[in-house]
């Protein structure tokens, strides 16, 4: 086998590479705000044909609970599950020295629950499930805390796809219904 590379081969492979790079821009998706995989405010995110909406949150300091108002509409031909394992929440706090601590809230830890009306094992196409996701065991919610709410329509095998809201404690506290 010859290791020489002719000018003709070089130009041919360069053209193929250029077409591949140019063609990859076709797969970048829409730039509409509703389709962002991560939002820093309440709103809609569509991922894996699941249109999920985080419409608000309420913090109850006396109970140590943070409750999220959430809905999801199935856009798939096959049914989709909506259950506790689809959700997780993290709260990251930074102290005055700049040290970060993150507390995770997930069904495995027993500190995350969803309302019965949100749960749907077989959410069918064009149907919506709406309800609340509540995390408990919060000693406080500070204005500088970052709350990351994650919804994954398919925990397996598509763990890299999820709708994420990264909200500051200030945003949540200032947007609570009075």
C-alpha positions in Angstrom: 0.0 0.0 0.0 1.4 3.4 -1.0 1.6 6.2 1.5 1.7 8.9 -1.1 -1.1 11.3 -1.2 -1.7 12.9 -4.6 -2.9 16.5 -5.2 -6.1 15.1 -6.7 -6.8 12.9 -3.6 -6.1 15.8 -1.3 -8.5 18.1 -3.1 -11.2 15.3 -3.2 -11.0 14.7 0.6 -10.8 18.4 1.4 -14.0 18.9 -0.6 -15.7 16.0 1.2 -14.7 17.4 4.6 -15.9 20.9 3.6 -19.3 19.5 2.6 -19.5 17.6 5.9 -18.8 20.7 8.0 -21.2 22.8 6.0 -23.9 20.1 6.2 -23.6 19.8 9.9 -25.1 23.2 10.3 -28.4 21.8 9.1 -28.7 19.8 12.3 -28.3 22.6 14.8 -32.1 22.9 15.3 -34.3 25.9 15.8 -33.2 29.1 17.4 -36.7 29.9 18.9 -36.5 30.7 22.6 -39.0 28.0 23.4 -36.7 25.3 22.2 -33.7 26.1 24.4 -32.5 23.1 26.4 -31.8 25.4 29.4 -33.8 28.4 30.5 -33.1 30.9 33.2 -36.7 31.9 33.7 -40.1 30.1 33.6 -41.3 29.0 30.3 -41.5 26.1 27.7 -38.8 23.8 26.5 -39.4 21.1 23.9 -37.1 18.1 23.9 -37.6 14.6 22.5 -41.1 15.7 21.4 -42.1 16.5 25.0 -43.2 20.1 25.4 -42.6 20.8 29.1 -43.5 24.0 30.9 -42.3 25.2 34.2 -44.8 28.0 35.1 -43.9 28.9 38.7 -42.5 27.9 42.0 -43.4 28.5 45.6 -41.1 28.3 48.6 -42.6 27.6 52.0 -39.9 28.2 54.6 -42.1 26.9 57.5 -42.3 23.5 55.8 -38.9 23.6 54.2 -40.5 22.9 50.8 -40.1 24.2 47.3 -43.0 23.4 44.9 -42.8 23.7 41.2 -45.8 24.1 38.9 -45.1 21.9 35.9 -46.9 20.5 32.8 -45.9 18.4 29.9 -47.6 17.7 26.6 -46.7 14.6 24.6 -45.9 15.2 20.9 -45.0 11.6 20.1 -46.9 8.9 18.3 -46.1 6.5 21.1 -47.1 7.1 24.8 -44.6 8.7 27.1 -44.2 8.2 30.9 -44.3 11.0 33.4 -43.2 9.8 36.9 -40.9 10.7 39.8 -37.8 9.3 38.1 -38.1 11.8 35.3 -37.3 14.7 37.7 -34.4 16.0 39.8 -33.6 19.3 41.4 -30.3 20.7 42.7 -29.7 23.8 44.9 -26.3 25.2 44.8 -25.4 27.7 47.5 -22.2 29.8 47.7 -21.0 31.1 51.1 -19.1 34.4 51.7 -15.7 32.7 51.0 -16.9 31.5 47.6 -17.3 27.8 48.6 -20.1 26.1 46.8 -22.3 23.4 48.2 -24.9 21.5 46.2 -27.8 19.6 47.6 -29.6 17.1 45.3 -33.2 16.3 45.4 -34.3 13.1 43.6 -36.8 10.3 44.0 -34.0 8.0 45.1 -33.3 10.2 48.2 -37.0 10.4 49.2 -37.0 14.2 49.2 -38.8 14.7 45.8 -42.4 13.9 45.1 -44.9 14.6 42.3 -48.6 15.2 42.6 -50.9 12.4 41.6 -52.4 14.5 38.8 -49.0 14.9 37.1 -48.2 11.2 37.2 -49.1 9.4 33.9 -47.6 6.0 32.9 -48.9 6.3 29.4 -49.3 9.9 28.3 -50.7 9.8 24.8 -50.0 12.0 21.8 -51.4 15.6 22.2 -52.4 15.0 25.8 -51.1 17.0 28.7 -50.2 16.1 32.3 -50.0 18.9 34.8 -49.4 19.2 38.5 -46.6 19.9 41.0 -43.1 18.6 41.8 -42.2 19.2 45.5 -38.8 18.9 47.1 -38.6 18.9 50.9 -35.8 19.3 53.5 -34.8 22.8 52.5 -33.4 24.7 55.5 -33.4 28.0 53.6 -33.5 29.4 50.1 -31.2 32.4 49.6 -31.4 35.0 46.8 -28.0 34.0 45.5 -28.8 30.2 45.5 -29.1 28.6 42.1 -32.0 26.1 41.7 -31.6 23.7 38.8 -34.8 21.9 37.8 -34.4 19.0 35.4 -37.1 17.0 33.5 -35.9 14.0 31.4 -38.7 12.5 29.2 -36.6 9.4 28.7 -34.2 8.5 31.5 -32.8 5.7 29.4 -31.1 5.6 26.9 -31.3 9.4 26.3 -29.9 10.7 29.5 -28.2 13.6 27.7 -31.5 15.0 26.7 -33.5 16.9 29.2 -35.3 20.2 29.8 -33.4 22.3 32.4 -34.3 25.5 34.2 -31.5 27.2 36.1 -33.2 29.8 38.4 -31.8 32.0 41.0 -33.4 32.1 44.4 -34.0 35.8 43.9 -36.0 35.0 40.7 -38.1 32.4 42.4 -38.8 34.5 45.6 -39.6 37.6 43.6 -42.0 35.7 41.2 -44.0 33.8 43.9 -47.7 34.4 43.9 -48.5 36.7 46.8 
